[in-house]
Amino acid sequence: MLLWLGCAAVILLGFLFRHSYFLQDIKYVIDKLNLKRRIWRYMQTNYLIVDLFLERVKTQPHKPFIRFKEETFTYQDADVHSNKAARAFLQSGAVREGDTVALFLANEPLFPWLWLGLVKIGCSAAFLNYNIRSKSLLHCFSCSGAKTLVAGEELQDAVEEVLPSLLEQQVTVFILTDRCKIAGVQSFQDKMKQASSEPLSKELRSNLTLQSPAAYIYTSGTTGLPKAVAVSHAKLWGYCLIMALTGVTSEDVVYNSLPLYHSAGFLGLMQCSDKGMTVVLRSKFSASQFWDDCRKYDVTVVQYIGEIVRYLCNQPQKPNDRNHKVRLALGNGLRADVWKDFTRRFGNIEVREFYGATEGNLAMLNYSGKMGAVGRDYFLHKWLFPYALIKFDIEKGEPVRDSSGFCVEVAKGEPGLMVTKILASAPFSGYAGDLGQTEKKKLRDVFTKGDVYFNTGDLLRIDKDNFMYFQDRTGDTFRWKGENVATNEVADVVSVADSIEEANVYGVEVPGHEGRIGMAAVNLRDGQKFDSTAVFHQVEHFLPSYARPRFIRIQGSMDVTGTFKYQKVKLVKEGFNPNEIKDPLYILDEKEKNYIPLTPDIFDSILAGKIKI
């Protein structure tokens, strides 16, 4: 009661001071508090998302739940198929209450049917990235503790590659086909077809609580092997209900082309149950088909991650670019320049940028629509959901601490490491089967003795108007000539050049020099040649000398992760050696005021210290 009275007093002060964002700030905080209260109520009654889904089945059985290619599946259809999946698992004898089953398949309706079926019988699922193979596949499977693997028919070769190891561990392997002739592998779809579609008793999932794992979702693994995050049913609720803060309604049709093994893709699908919405599921993102799909299915809300929006903006312009019903775009990783191009070209689409991590304990939303921002630094929000931006030493790879051993908050305008306080109400469950990596993500004695914070690994910045901006991952930011260089800022400048379609910036080591020097891997616009002079003038005009990429690598296409984030680790390792890299390489030449070809002779001169960089 006192909290609500306090909020009321703050609202009154807001009217008195007429702060332009005050009412938005306070509304956001109250909405988040209401969501927390809602989850707390669910915890008291052990109310899972599958329970809400079953209510939707009763109240709107014939409403479309998933539209996939030319097929439409109603909420009742989803219930029937998931019942069949659940019974097929039970009748196989391989799956029992409390087990984890690994799902290794691409985007298709069977993905949610299998997950719903597993939860109905008190189990969880591990979502394996369908792009991984061999050792990475075995690693991800082992992390989850699963003893059963279900794979898509198109991934049969990948399964056969690791089958001896799986059978040695006595793993039950199913392929989503009607028949299977591979020794040690069983078909599954025929078992589903033969199984009853009758509803299952709630007693079968009586072992589940909101603290039980609903799914194991993996980090992208851009800096090593993927890590499995145990997403509890409570956390699943938290992420799913965030969509409620964006103004979606039951009448919305949501377009989801994100991989379902990724948190954004899966949560984007399941959170539609909250409002009883329809989801258009795409097997794989296609920039050329995106808007045609939106028109075909009367889409009103689209989801994005990483560079998806940039890919859309890079498509050839068409007369019908604004001929659609999309009013809202939800996601994360949208740069300000691309945001501006997107809305200018495709119409007045509201963008709601999220900030958060699969394993994180805090999520933020840019509810004001400020281009490029991920949220706002508001004192009441910060008090209720504690976080801080602290000074970070790029070279040492650790936070800066004062003489007392405590971390130091950055000033406004200065990039800082985002850390979020770990509390009973904001837990960090860590990574399944990896206590070492879990401990590495915890920062202790941050501001007081004994406190514990989650290290997001992200550098953020707060501007004078209290808007928060994502700057970079700590692993991507590099230091050169005593200065920190934010790769995203440099990439934004380079990509403005007319001949450049995309730029991926990173730091590479140069023998005999401290830190890392800037390098940009770029791909060119269709029909364009590399305009080296224009790129030089662009970086000279907009970047300080230490931040200008000294090397440029021309690639045919950008390497991205399954979640559309640029791959940097491999590029960093390859460096700038023209004797080993087949792609065209260029070096910045201050005297020529140009980027000139990087020849083996120039490379040797750099190593010998004859050329100053």
C-alpha positions, 0 to 999 in steps of 0.5 A: 500500500505504501509503495502505491501511495509513493507512486501516486505522490511521484505522479503528482510531482511529475505533473508539477514539474511537467517532465516530458517523459515522466508519465511514460516512465511511471507508467512503465514502472507500474506496468512492470510491477503489475506483471511481477504481481501477476507472476507472483500470483501464478507462483502461488497457484502453480499456473503454467503457460500451458495452463493458459494455452489450454484456456485459450483452447476452450475459449477460442478453439477455432481461432488460428494459432499458427499459419505456416506456408499454406496450412492453418492450425487452430488452437484446438489443432495445436492441442490435439497434435500436442496431445498426440506427441505427449502420448507418443513419448509416454508410449515409447517408454523412453520419456518419463516425468521430469525428463529432458528431451532435446529437439533438433529441428527447424522452424515448423509447427511440430516444434511447438507441438512437441514442446507443449506435449512434453510440458503436458507430461511434466518434462522439459525440452532442450532447443538445439541449434539446427546449424551445429554439427559434430562436437558442438552438437554433442556438447549441446546435447550433453549440457542439457542432461537429455537422454532422448533426441528428436530430430527433423528428417532434413537433419538426419545426416547430422544425427548419423555423424554423431550416432555412435557417440549417442548410442554409446551413451544409451540415448534414444534417438527419434527422427520425424518420419513415418519410417526409419531404416537406420539401425538404432534410430526410431521414427516418430511421426507414425507413433504420433499419428497412431496415438490418441488425441484425448486430453491428458490428466493434469496430474501428469505434470503435477511435478512441475512448479514455476521454478522447474525448467521449461526449456534449455535455450543456448547462448549463441556461442560467438565466443566459444561453445554454446552454453545451455541456459535453464529457462524456468516456467517463471522466467518464461512467464516474465519474458512472455508478458513483456509483449503485453507492455507493447500494446498488442491485442488479441486481434494482432497477427504476429510474423515470426521468422526467427529461429525457434531454438533461439529465445526471441523466436520461441518466446515470440511464439509462446507469448501469443497465448497470453492475448490469444493471437495468431502467429505466422511462422516462417521456416527461415527468414527471407528478406525478399519474401518478408513483405509479401508474406506480411501482405499475404497474411495481413500481418500487424506485428513483426519480430526482428533480431540482429541485422534483419532490419538492415537486410530489409532496408538493403532490398531494392525499393518497390512501389508497394513498400508501404502497402502493408498493415504492419504497425509494430516491430518488436525485437533487439539489436536495431541501430539508430541509422537502420531504424531511421531508414526502416520507418522512412521507407516502410511507413510509420511503424512503431518500433519497440526495442528490447534489451535483455539476455536469455540468461539475464535477470533484467529486461528493459524496453524502449517504451518511448520510441527514441531511435537507437535507445534500449530503454531509459535510466529512471530512478524509480525503475532503478530502485525497484530493479537494481542495475548499474553501469560501471567502469570497465578496463578493456585491456584487463577485461575486468571492472575498475575498482577503487581503493576500497575494492568496490566498483565505480559507476560511470558518468553520463555519456561514458560507456560502462559495463551493465551489471544487474543485481542478483536477488531472490526476486531477480535470480540468475540460474546460470548455465546447465552443467557448467558451474565454472561459467556460471560463477564467471558471470557473477560479480561480487562485492560490487558496491557493498561487501557481499552483494552479487551482480550479474555481468551482462558483458555489455557496454551501455551508455546513458545520455543527458536525457537519461536514454540508454544505448547499447554500445558493444559487447566487452569482447568486441570493444578494443583498445588502440593508442590508449583509447577504447573503440566501440565497434558498432559506432565505427561500423555505423560510420563505415556503412554510410559510404555509398559502395558499402552495404554492411560493415563488421568492425573488430580489432586485430593484433599487430606484432610489436604494438599494444592493444588491437588496431581497427579492421573492417570486413565489408561487403559491397552493394550490388553492382558497386566497386569498392570506392576506396577514396570515398571510404577514406574521406568518410572515416577521416571526417567522422572518426578520430584517428585512433578509431579509423579502421586501418585495414579493410577486408572485402567479403562476398557475404557476411558471416552471421550466427543463427541469431543474425549477429556478426561472427567476429571471432574467426575474423579476429584470428585470421588477422590481416595477412594477405598471404593467408587471406584470399579476400581483397585487403586494403590499408589506410594510407594517410599520405595518399588519403586513400585505402590502397591494396595491402600487398605481401611487401607492405605486410612484411614492412608492417611486421618489420616496423618499417611502416608506422601504423 
